[in-house]
Amino acid sequence: MKSLRICVVTHQYGHFWSGVGTYATRLINALADEGHQVTVLCPALSQGVSHYGVTLTEIKGLKFKPTLENWFLLSYYFNKSIQNLLKEKPV
């Protein structure tokens, strides 16, 4: 199978605060185990133990607390981080 470059955007990786964190962590680690190059964009709070083959990219300047206003702010920072990542590593 051909190795893919995959970017996953999540607010939880390496922490199991909820079903989202559990699902994201297991999915990301399984993709890496299959030989894919996985980059994870996440806030500093999610910076936990990284799995082999997973590159963590912290979203700079974001202290995330799950309020309604911050979900919109999180979307903005995710978008900004994706744009910066694409500049550094074009597709």
N, C-alpha and C positions, 0 to 999 in steps of 0.2 A: 504494500500500500504506500502511496505517496505521502510524504510528510507535509502537513499543512502549517501555516503560520496563523495562529488564532489569537484574537484579542478578546478577553472577557472583561466586561465592565460590571463591577459589583460593589456593594457597600460592605459586604462581609466575605472575608476569605481567611481561613485558618481559625476562625472563631465560630462557635456553634450557638449563637444567640437565638437563632430561630431556624425554621425550615429552610429559609433562603440561604443562610450560612452553611448549613449542612449540605444542601443540594449543590451550591456553587463550589464548595471545597471538593466534594466528591467528583463532580463533573470535571473540574479543572485538573485534578490529580489523575483521573482516568485518561483524559486526553493526553497528558504528558506521558503517562505509562505506555500509551500506544505509539509514542515516538513523535508526537506533534510538538511544535514550538509554541508554547502558550505564554502570552503576556497578560498579566492581570492588572487592571487599573482599579485602585481602591484607596479610600482614605487611610490616614495613618493609623486609625483605630483598628483597621483590619490587617495591619502588617503583623502577621503572626509567623509561625514556622512555615517556611516555603518548602514545597515539594521539589524533588529533583526534576529539572526540565521546565520549571515554572519561573518566569521573570516577573517580579513584583515592581510595579511603577506606582509610586505614591502620588496622590493628587495633592499638589502643593497648596498651602494656605487654607486648608479646610479642616475645621474642627467640627465634626458632624455629630449633631444631637437630633434624634428623629422627631422633629416637629414638622407641621405642614409647610411652614415657610422654608425650612431647611431642605425639604425634599426638592423644592424648585431650585434652590441654590445648588444642591448636589447635582442636579441635571446640568446646570450651567458649567460647573467645574468638570464634570465628566466630559462634556463636549469640548471644553477648552483643552483638557488633557489629551483627548483623542487627536485633536488638531496638532498639538505639539508632538505627539508620538509619530504621526504621519510625516511631519517635517523631518524628524530624526531618522525614521526608518520608512522610506516610501514603499508603497505596495508594489 
